[in-house]
Every structure is written in structure tokens, then in C-alpha cells.
Amino acid sequence: MKLRYLLPFMVAALPLSVVAQSIYPIDRATIMVDGKFDFKVEFDEIVKLEDVGIQINGKDFKDVLGNTNVEFIEKEDGKDVSALWLRNVSIQDAGDYKVEVKANGKESAVDWTIYQTPDVAKAKNVIFFLGDGLSVAHRTGARILSKGITEGKANAKLAMDSLPVTGFIGTSSTDAITADSANTMSAYMTGHKSAINALGVYVSRSVDNLNHPKQETLGELIKRKTNKSVGVVTDSEIQDATPAAVVSHTRRRADKDKITGMFHDVKPDVIMGGGSAYFLPQSVPGSKRKDDLNYVEMFKKDGYQLVTNNTELTSIPKDTKQLLGLFHTGNMDTVLDRRFLTDNGVTKKFPDQPDLTTMTKTALDVLSQNEDGFVLVVESSLIDKASHPLDWERAIMGTILLDKSIAIAQEFAEKNPDTLIIVTGDHTHGISLIGTVDDDKPGDANAMREKVGVYAAAGYPNYEDKDGDGYPDKLDVSKRLAVFFNNYPDYYETFRPKLDGQFVPALKNEKDEYVANEAYKDIPGAVLRTGILPKSESTGVHAIDDVVIQAQGPGSEEIRGYMENSDIYKVIVDSLAINSAKK
């Protein structure tokens, strides 16, 4: 019998119930015993509470979740749909759980896995490094520029190259195969997947950004269950997606004023980065708040030592226990601009910004005073913020800076072997090294693409590091790496480093479309690359490639093969034996 004749019989054999409820946490969620979360069920119509049946493993859901305070909303956000909440709940027994919801003849179900952490901690301290947008090509480029390469072999290895445990991480979000820094770092910090732009929540249909089902963050967990200290260090705004994920709950990562308040709620012991504009009341010039809250003063009243530049940071009292470092109103400037291009005007407004290395070292000095240990999250954010505008030199210099910070953590771990170090990225960028660009290659300077050497014609670049600081002395050498991105708007490829300021590949025209920035048009040899992205995109976008994860120290053995980013939360809490922690 042909398939078209079978279809009516196949349809008739299907169950008559219709899946019409959305359940949070979602199917296949993995949750730590006693881990806090919001339970929410969304119905696709108006229902009555007495007509709703919810069971977990055949028991009344309130009994399993340990909370009888049901919040039932007959018309959610004024619409003809109902919702049910239980907030801030947990499950106390490990095992597999099936959640079944029935209402008005419709049924839905999800499965959860609840796990118990070990009885004995393997690690006292955890240092989690996140290279924002860190791709394999960034690492390769950093090794070549920092260490050099001769006759096919690296002259030396990066610090991250020595980390013994390696795996691959999947980065996709709940609503798309793609990812951004919010949902990816949120997965690391909560153990739950989430949607693009979301931090510490499952994205439901709620209108209010702050009223989505929450997932307890690592920062909150450590403060709730242990006596350990918590540190967050970044060279972006402290409210940016990656550092914010340590403490935040919002559907929109752009809620930076609210995120500042969430940092104050959790009170990490060390907070360092940019973003002071969201700490200051609206009356202060440059503030980005829309209220009169002064979080600088609030943190100071809570006992935090405030520092605003590198000189102050390197002069703090040795017994400092709580530290707030705010070094820029926005994102901090790249290491390329701060250390090598000080005459290009970029750093004029904030001339005394610390390196990520200095912030990492200081954070370790402060946090390690706690005899119970600590969890430190360090982000090198400007790898991503330079990769978006196709500015690979700044991105790779940021990767070298990340690696130098990892070396500092490894030195700490040598003296403190009960320290777990994890190094990974949140997502990748479509960037590749293909050879060299040789200015001395025969040909007109106006034909720069002909000076790109591939295969045997590539040879080796001629970067030097005569002062031995781990950075190339110059980037505008005569024979440099040929590095290109595989996704881009219309732009002019110049084949040269951008030494006057960060590259701006495209600008918006009168049609509200992004077109190639003609400021680069007349640079000798510049080539117009017709974009492959929609004209609404001004820069390159994230790639979906797996991210490399590496680790060393107690608990790192749990990292192996392919893992989801949400799995790494379990690696961390297992290493610390959180369920056995005594507050």
C-alpha cells in the first residue's frame, strides 16, 4: 500500500491529546540536589486551577518541590492564557523525574535528571577562565605572535597549551542553533541551557524581562551554601553578559542598570572591570542610570575598597577582603591600544587602566585570604569585541593577555594544588589563518591581494619579541600573518593592522543598510569584499563551531570528549562537593 493511503490510518492511531503546555525547567534539564529554580507551567488557553493536574513521578508536584505557595495567574499579562508558578524551589533526592501536566484534556511531560554531588570535595578553589569568542585560530595566532615558530615547530608553548585535560563544548541555545555570550555563559554558571540574550532564566512568554523562570547562578549558590569567597574579573563592562551571568536573572542582557543591582544583591567579594556608568546616579555626568541610586557608595558602605585605576589597584592594603575596581565608564581598552598604541588617542580618557593580568593577580591575593577557598571567574572579553569588527590583531593580542593571566593562575595552583583551573570560550568566531602578507613580495602596493602568500609561498612572518614580554614588538611588520573572517558585511580589506583605532568595517547608509566604510577605500591595495550577511548586520557574527575546553587540577577528570556547556556547571559543583558544604 502506498504511503498516501497509509496516512489516514497513521493519523487515527495517534493519541488524541494535544501538547499544549510549556513546562520550565525544560525537558532533559539536569539539576543539582537542592539547586534552586522556578517551576512554571504555561497553558495555551484560560484554565481553572481545579482543572489542572500536575504530578512529578506520580506524586503531587508541591510535595516533590517542597513548596505549597502556588501562584496561579488566570490571564497572564492580560492575555487569554493561564500560568502557574512555584518560585525558588528545589528537589532533595537524586534520580530521574518525570513531570506530567494535564488540563482540559491536554497533556505535556518533561524529564529531569537530579544529581547529588560527591560527599568529599576534590578542590578548595576554582578559577574559571572565559575567552569571549575564543576560537582555535585565536589560540594559534597568539602562539605565533607571542612565541614564534621555526621550521614547522612552535618556539614555545602558551600557558593554556600545558593544560592536560581537553574536551569540546557545544554552545547552541534553547531557541536557536546559534549562541551569544549571555546564554552560553549562563549555561556554564547555572547548569541550564537558555535562549539568546538571556541570563539565569528560562525564556518564557512573560512580558517583564525580570519575570521569567529563574535558575540559581553559581555566584548565588556559593554564597548560599558555602563560606567561600567569589570573584568576578573582566575587561568589559562588569554588567556585560559574561560577568553578569555569575549573578544575574534577566531575559535581556541589556538590563545593565538592573544587573548592577543584582551584583549588589549577591555581593561577590571581588568585582573588577569597566561599566562605572551603571554604578553612578543619573545626576553624575556620564551616568547611564535612570534613577538616583549610587551603587559606588552602596558598595563602599558594605565595606568594599574602591579603586579606579592601576596605581590604586596595585596599592591596596594587603588585608583587603572586599574589592570593587571600576576602571572605565564602558568597556576597558584593548591591550594593543593601552600598551602599544598610546599615541592613537584611544586611551586618553582613562590612561591608567590595569592589565587583565594585574586584575587576576590581585583577585587571587584578595580571595586566597579566605581559608575556606574561593571561586574566581576571569573573562578576557575583548577577544570577541575585536573579532566582531574583523580586527584580528586586537583580538589575538587579547588572547595573549588571557594566556598570561592563565599563567598567573597556574603559578598559584603550583602552591595551592587543591585548585581547579578551567579555560574555555563561550562561542567561536569564523576566523582562520591562511598564510602571510608580504609587503616585499614583487608587485604594486595597490595589489595587496597578490602579496598574500599561501602554501609554500607563505613562508614565516617576521614578528619579533626582543624585549621578551610575550608580545610582538611591532604588528606592522613587513611580513605578517594573513588572517581573514568567513562572515562579514560589505567592507574594505586593507591587509594591514589598524593602528589608528579599532576597525569599523561598515556604516549605515540613507537606506538604513550597512555598507562598506569608505574611510578605508583609498588605503593602497584595499579590496572591497561584498558581504555575505544581511545588510542589517554591521560586523561579523558568532560561529557555531565547538569550543575547546581545557583544565587542570582536582575535578578536571570529569571533562572529556564532547560536552554541553551546561555540563560544566556539574564539573564545578562536583569538584567542590557543594551538597556536603557547611555554611
Buried (B, 14 or more C-beta within 10 A) or exposed (E): EEEEEEEEEEEEEEEEEEEBBBBBBBEEBBBBBBBBBBBBBBBBEEBEEEEBEBBBBEEEBBEBBEBEEBEEBEEBEEEEBBBBBBBEBBBEEBEEBEBBBBBBEBBBBBEBEBBBBBEEBBBBBBBBBBBBBBBBBBBBBBBBBBBBBEEEEBEEEBBBBEBEBBBBBBBBBBBEEBBBBBBBBBBBBBBBBBBBBBBBBBBBBBEEBBBBBBBBBBBBBBBBBBEBBBBBBBBBBBBBBBBBBBBBBBBBBBBBBBBBBBBBEBBBBBBBBBBBBBBBBBEBEEBBBEEEBBBBEBBBEEEBBBBBBBEBBEEBEEEBBBBBBBBBBBBBBBBBBBBBBEEBEBBEEBEEBBBBBBBBBBBBBBBBBBEEBBBBBBBBBBBBBBBBBBBBBBBBBBBBBBBBBBBBBBEBBEEBEBBBBBBBBBBBBBBBBBBBBBBEBEBEEEEBEEBBBEEEEBEBBBBEBEEEEBBBEBBEBEBBBBBBBEBBBBBBBBBBBBBEEBBBBBBEEEEEBBBBBEEBEEBEBBEEBEBEBEBEBBBBBBBBBBBBBBBBBBBBEBBEEEBBBBBBBBBBBBBBBBBEBEE
